[in-house]
Amino acid sequence: MKCLRASVLLAAILATPALAQEGKPDPAKGRAIATGVCVACHGVDGNSPITANPVLAGQHSEYIVKQLRNYKSGDRQNPIMNGMAASLSEQDMQDVAAYYASQKAHQGTARDAGVARAGQQLYRGGNADNGTAACAGCHSPSGAGIPAQYPRLKGQHADYTIAQLKAFRAGERTNDDSAMMRSIAARMSDAEIAAVAEYVQGLQ
């Protein structure tokens, strides 16, 4: 219900002249959208208190913009986010992405140290037996990612990471460039997915 009410508020916020001007990304305008609408699912500063929703604080603005474009076009499917993105202009996307990118992500902690250790091996070294590539190759050893190409993973909720990897594996999420994530996730077992997600959540 909160997200449904937020869609109504979104329309009102986007109708204001201040947000209608096109130009350089403006974190202040993005904050008006984020704190008025996105807060219900992603928290005030992008540190979502709901583990099924992603942490957006500190995420690369280019990656956030791409995901919003994909939600708007339908290339990425999520009933709530498809509706939210439908009302966003390109400028709105740039503004809200700039706001979240400027926020500081909270440090996450692994819930199970043993599972996290197994995840660390996969994250840093992959699995030579089935050809799974090391996550660190694209998302960096620190989990910081590479702007405009690969998202920041450090501190991301394990529950969200698990859901996304399984969606890639099942072909339910298809907005990865060159089908890279679908190819990698297809080689991963449930246990491997859980391990990597646990390690990522507590990555220092």
C-alpha positions in Angstrom: 0.0 0.0 0.0 2.9 2.4 0.8 4.3 1.9 -2.7 0.8 2.5 -4.3 0.4 5.7 -2.4 3.9 6.7 -3.4 2.9 6.5 -7.1 0.3 9.1 -6.5 2.8 11.3 -4.7 5.3 10.8 -7.5 2.9 12.4 -10.0 2.4 15.4 -7.8 6.2 15.9 -7.2 7.0 15.6 -10.9 4.4 18.1 -11.8 6.3 20.9 -10.1 8.1 23.3 -12.5 11.4 22.9 -10.6 11.6 19.3 -11.5 10.5 19.8 -15.1 13.7 21.7 -16.2 16.1 19.7 -18.2 19.9 20.0 -17.6 22.7 18.7 -15.5 21.8 16.1 -12.9 20.7 17.8 -9.7 21.0 15.8 -6.5 18.8 18.3 -4.6 15.9 17.7 -7.1 16.6 14.0 -6.9 16.3 14.1 -3.1 12.8 15.6 -3.5 11.8 12.5 -5.5 13.7 10.0 -3.3 12.4 11.3 0.0 8.9 11.9 -1.2 8.4 8.7 -3.1 11.2 6.1 -3.0 11.6 6.3 0.8 8.8 3.8 1.3 10.9 1.0 -0.2 14.5 2.3 -0.2 14.8 4.4 2.9 15.5 8.1 3.3 19.0 7.9 2.0 18.9 4.7 -0.1 19.9 2.4 2.7 16.8 0.2 2.4 15.6 -1.3 5.7 13.8 -4.0 3.7 16.2 -6.7 2.7 14.2 -7.6 -0.4 14.8 -4.1 -1.8 18.2 -3.0 -2.9 20.6 -0.6 -1.2 20.9 2.3 -3.5 23.1 4.6 -1.4 26.5 4.9 -3.0 25.4 3.0 -6.2 26.9 4.3 -9.4 24.5 6.9 -10.9 24.9 5.5 -14.4 23.8 2.1 -13.2 20.7 3.5 -11.5 19.8 5.4 -14.6 20.1 2.3 -16.7 17.8 0.3 -14.4 15.2 3.0 -14.3 15.2 3.2 -18.1 14.9 -0.5 -18.3 12.0 -0.5 -15.9 10.3 2.3 -17.9 10.8 0.4 -21.2 9.8 -2.9 -19.7 13.2 -4.5 -20.4 13.3 -5.2 -16.6 10.1 -6.4 -15.0 8.9 -5.5 -11.6 5.2 -4.5 -11.1 6.0 -1.8 -8.6 9.1 -0.3 -10.3 7.6 -0.5 -13.8 4.8 1.8 -12.5 7.2 4.1 -10.6 9.5 4.5 -13.6 6.7 5.2 -16.0 6.2 8.7 -14.7 9.9 9.6 -14.6 11.5 11.8 -17.3 15.1 11.3 -18.3 16.0 14.3 -16.2 14.1 12.8 -13.2 16.1 9.7 -13.6 19.4 11.5 -13.7 18.5 13.6 -10.7 17.4 10.8 -8.4 20.4 8.7 -9.5 22.8 11.6 -8.6 21.1 11.9 -5.2 21.5 8.2 -4.4 25.1 8.1 -5.7 26.0 10.9 -3.3 24.7 9.0 -0.2 26.9 6.9 2.0 26.0 3.2 2.2 25.9 1.6 5.6 28.4 -1.1 6.3 26.7 -4.5 6.1 27.6 -7.6 8.1 27.5 -11.3 7.1 25.0 -13.4 9.0 27.0 -16.6 8.7 30.8 -16.4 8.7 31.2 -20.0 7.3 28.9 -19.3 4.4 30.6 -16.0 3.8 34.0 -17.7 3.6 32.7 -20.0 0.9 31.3 -17.0 -0.9 34.7 -15.2 -0.7 36.3 -18.1 -2.6 33.7 -17.9 -5.3 33.7 -14.1 -5.4 37.5 -13.8 -5.7 38.3 -17.0 -7.6 35.2 -18.3 -9.3 34.7 -22.0 -9.8 37.0 -23.6 -12.3 35.1 -26.9 -12.2 32.0 -25.4 -13.9 33.5 -22.3 -15.5 31.9 -19.8 -13.2 33.9 -16.5 -13.5 35.1 -14.7 -10.4 32.7 -11.8 -9.4 35.7 -9.6 -8.6 36.7 -9.5 -12.2 33.8 -7.2 -13.0 32.7 -5.9 -9.6 36.2 -5.3 -8.3 37.8 -7.1 -5.3 36.4 -4.4 -3.0 32.9 -4.7 -4.4 33.0 -1.1 -5.6 32.1 -2.1 -9.1 33.0 -0.1 -12.3 31.0 3.0 -13.0 28.7 2.8 -16.1 29.5 -0.9 -16.5 29.1 -3.0 -13.3 27.2 -2.1 -10.2 28.6 -1.7 -6.7 27.9 -4.9 -4.7 29.6 -4.1 -1.4 27.0 -4.2 1.5 24.1 -5.1 -0.8 21.4 -7.1 1.1 22.0 -10.8 0.7 18.2 -11.5 0.2 18.1 -9.0 -2.7 21.3 -10.5 -4.3 20.0 -14.0 -4.0 16.7 -13.0 -5.7 18.5 -11.3 -8.6 20.9 -14.1 -9.2 18.1 -16.6 -9.3 16.1 -14.4 -11.6 19.1 -14.2 -14.0 19.5 -18.0 -13.7 15.8 -18.6 -14.6 15.8 -16.1 -17.4 13.3 -13.9 -15.6 15.7 -11.0 -15.6 17.2 -10.3 -19.0 18.5 -6.7 -18.9 22.2 -7.7 -18.4 24.4 -6.6 -21.3 25.6 -9.5 -23.5 23.7 -11.9 -21.3 26.7 -12.1 -19.0 24.9 -12.5 -15.7 22.5 -15.0 -17.1 25.5 -17.1 -18.3 27.2 -16.9 -14.9 24.2 -17.5 -12.8 23.2 -20.5 -14.9 26.3 -22.3 -13.6 25.7 -21.5 -9.9 23.9 -23.7 -7.4 21.5 -22.4 -4.8 24.3 -22.9 -2.2 26.8 -20.9 -4.3 24.3 -18.1 -4.8 23.6 -17.9 -1.1 27.4 -18.0 -0.3 28.3 -15.2 -2.7 25.3 -13.1 -1.5 26.4 -13.6 2.2 30.0 -12.5 1.4 28.9 -9.5 -0.6 26.6 -8.3 2.3 29.5 -8.2 4.7 32.2 -7.2 2.3 34.7 -4.8 4.0 
